[in-house]
Amino acid sequence: MELEIYSKKLEVIEGSVFPDKQSLKDAIIKKAVMEKFRIRIQYSEKNRLIVICAAKGCSWRVRGNIIPECDKWKITKFVNEHSCSGLKKSNEMVTSSWIASLIKETVKARPDISPRQLKQKLKEGYGLKLPYMKVWRSRATAKKLIFGEADDSYKLVPAFHHELLKCYPNSHVTFDYCHTDFSFKRFFVSFKDCVDGFIAGCRPLIGLDACHLKGKYLGMLFSATALDGNRHLYPIAYAVVECENKDTWQWFLKHLMLTLKNNIENLSFISDMEKGIEDVVRLEAPQAEHRVCMRHLWKNLKKTLKGDKTALLRNLVWAAANSYTDWEHQKSMAAISNISKNLYNYLINLKYKWARKDFNPLVRSKDNTNNTSESFNAWISQHRGKNLIDLLDEIRTMIMEQRNQRKKEMIRWDNGLVPVV
């Protein structure tokens, strides 16, 4: 997205009208920055603003006056010619608050955009060479202008919790806080319609994953996702927690099992090898199968392997994982054992299910990668830098819009079978 502050109607020309004095000021600063000259505010009063070129005796000047009838500001005089040799510096007027107004629309569209990316855009678009921390502060100011203070968002947690339960009756929505200083800890959301749809129409395989948040207080976003009958992403639950460890995973799994009411036979989970998640699944869902994402498993294994046999071992590990029969599996495992005893021993002692021949056939799913979770993380990625309530509500909105769109698509189907069949 291009960096913009104003539309063409708000250019610095005689007769232009601005919504307020600050908008007029910002437009003049933008012009000075783009044309690379310094300016000075000669008068800034209640009813008038006069800005001149900083070079002594230069004729360039802008005069703005308030329009009494509507409190807007109008450029009443503009001399757009310099009689000076030019002072090729304009950064004195480029304050953090001005940069914030400049990048506001970009930050609104992409809250997770990095200061480094913004710095590059400002350099390319305006020739500004700004310190990293100045851009960082400007981004923080822009976020406050758009989303409000991060701290204020936490004050809205009880009201937001109440409104969700009011709008989505019988859904499982809860939050946790520290009982000593009453600070926020966690927030869990699972809508009844999503759970009912999962139980009625999805294979009982749930992907579990976590991704980092990028707001002021960071944190993690946990998710539980599945595939619908047409093999499209189907969110079941999500939560914001303070960090990723055994305790937070246990809290998330406990509430997930409560919302599922423990009435799903042959339930299966698939996850990366997250911190503490193996023990938690065994504790909160002892009857459930727990698969490991093969892509993540191989990524971890590859770090321990050296030499020219790595590519061969990769093919053998994936062959063993994709085997549907003991004979195929053992053939690949024997080849792995001949090359690396350590790798062979590690694989046979894994507590996760990782080979298809060991998957519960009643789950009716051969999936051995956690692509649903990766899709969910990519889907919500642009919102990870938002304040708590904005983040939770954006995900809620996306889920509801997705369900509505799927409903419209379903009406157009020619028969009772999903298109993927």
C-alpha positions, 0 to 999 in steps of 0.5 A, spaced: 500 500 500 502 506 498 503 511 504 498 517 503 495 522 508 491 526 503 487 526 497 488 530 491 483 535 494 487 537 500 493 539 496 497 545 498 494 550 493 490 557 494 483 555 495 484 548 498 479 547 504 482 542 510 478 539 516 482 542 521 488 546 522 493 540 524 491 537 517 493 544 514 499 544 517 501 536 515 499 538 508 504 544 508 510 539 512 508 534 506 510 539 501 516 541 504 518 534 505 517 532 498 520 538 495 526 538 500 526 545 503 525 547 510 520 551 513 518 555 519 511 557 522 511 565 522 504 565 526 500 560 529 494 563 532 487 561 533 484 564 526 490 564 522 496 560 520 502 563 516 508 558 514 514 561 510 520 558 507 526 558 513 531 561 508 531 569 510 528 573 505 525 568 501 518 569 498 515 562 499 509 563 504 502 559 505 497 563 509 491 559 512 485 562 515 479 559 519 472 559 516 468 561 521 461 558 519 464 551 519 470 551 523 474 549 517 481 552 514 482 555 508 488 557 504 487 564 502 494 566 500 500 561 497 506 564 494 509 558 491 516 561 488 522 561 492 527 567 491 532 563 495 538 558 493 534 553 497 535 550 504 536 542 502 533 540 509 526 538 511 527 533 517 526 538 523 519 538 521 518 531 520 516 529 527 514 522 530 507 525 530 507 527 523 510 521 521 504 517 524 499 521 520 503 519 514 503 512 515 496 511 519 492 508 513 498 503 511 498 501 519 491 500 519 491 495 513 497 492 516 498 492 523 504 487 523 508 491 518 515 492 521 519 499 522 524 496 517 519 496 512 516 502 514 523 506 514 524 503 507 517 505 504 518 512 507 525 513 504 523 510 497 516 515 497 519 521 500 527 521 500 527 520 508 532 517 512 530 516 519 532 513 525 529 506 526 527 508 533 523 514 530 520 510 525 518 505 531 515 510 535 511 513 529 508 506 528 506 506 536 503 513 535 499 511 529 497 504 532 494 509 538 490 513 533 487 507 530 486 502 535 487 506 542 491 505 547 493 497 548 492 498 556 485 500 555 483 494 551 484 490 557 479 494 561 473 492 556 475 484 557 469 483 562 464 487 557 466 483 551 465 477 554 458 479 556 457 481 549 459 475 546 455 470 550 449 475 549 450 474 542 452 467 541 448 463 547 451 457 549 457 458 546 464 457 551 467 463 552 471 465 558 477 468 561 482 468 566 486 473 570 491 474 576 487 473 583 492 478 586 493 484 582 487 482 577 491 483 571 489 479 565 492 472 563 487 469 558 481 469 553 478 463 550 473 463 545 469 457 541 462 458 538 456 453 539 455 453 531 462 452 530 462 446 535 455 443 533 458 443 525 464 440 527 461 434 531 455 433 525 460 434 519 467 434 520 472 428 521 474 428 528 481 430 527 483 437 530 489 441 529 493 444 535 498 450 534 500 457 537 503 463 534 506 469 536 502 476 537 505 482 536 502 487 540 504 491 546 504 485 551 506 480 546 503 473 548 500 467 544 494 465 540 492 458 540 488 455 535 484 448 534 482 447 527 479 442 523 477 441 515 470 441 513 467 436 508 469 440 503 476 440 506 476 447 507 479 450 514 474 450 519 476 454 526 473 450 532 476 455 538 481 460 539 485 463 545 489 469 547 494 466 552 500 470 556 505 465 553 506 457 551 508 452 556 504 446 559 500 450 564 497 454 558 496 448 553 492 445 559 488 451 560 486 451 553 485 443 552 481 443 558 476 448 555 476 445 548 474 438 551 469 442 555 466 445 549 466 438 545 463 435 552 467 429 551 462 426 547 466 425 540 468 418 539 475 416 536 477 423 537 484 425 534 489 431 535 495 433 530 500 438 532 507 440 532 512 438 538 510 444 542 512 445 549 508 441 554 503 439 549 504 431 549 503 431 556 497 435 556 493 431 551 494 425 554 492 428 561 486 432 558 484 427 552 486 420 555 482 416 549 484 421 544 490 419 538 495 424 538 499 425 531 505 429 530 506 433 524 511 430 519 513 437 516 515 439 523 518 432 525 523 432 519 525 439 520 527 437 527 530 431 525 534 434 519 538 439 525 541 433 528 543 429 521 550 431 517 553 428 511 551 426 504 545 421 507 541 426 509 537 426 502 536 419 502 534 419 510 529 424 508 525 420 503 526 414 507 523 417 513 517 420 509 516 413 506 515 410 513 510 415 515 506 415 509 506 407 509 499 404 510 501 397 512 506 394 516 510 391 511 512 397 507 513 401 514 518 396 516 522 396 509 523 403 510 525 403 517 530 397 516 533 402 511 533 407 516 537 403 521 542 401 516 544 408 515 543 411 522 541 407 529 540 413 533 535 416 528 531 409 528 531 409 535 528 416 536 523 414 531 521 407 534 520 411 541 516 417 539 510 417 543 506 421 538 503 417 532 507 419 526 506 413 521 499 412 517 499 405 518 498 406 526 493 411 525 486 410 528 482 408 521 475 410 525 478 417 524 477 416 517 483 421 515 490 420 513 493 427 514 500 427 517 501 434 516 498 440 520 496 444 514 489 447 517 493 450 523 498 453 518 492 456 514 489 459 520 495 462 522 496 465 515 489 467 515 489 471 521 496 474 520 495 481 519 491 482 525 496 479 530 499 486 532 492 489 534 490 490 541 486 484 545 479 486 543 480 488 536 484 481 535 479 477 538 473 481 535 477 481 528 477 473 528 470 472 530 468 477 524 472 473 520 469 466 522 462 469 521 463 471 514 467 465 512 460 461 515 456 466 511 460 465 505 460 457 505 452 457 506 451 461 500 456 456 496 452 450 499 446 453 496 449 453 489 451 445 489 447 441 484 447 435 489 448 432 496 455 431 495 461 436 496 464 438 490 471 435 493 468 428 492 
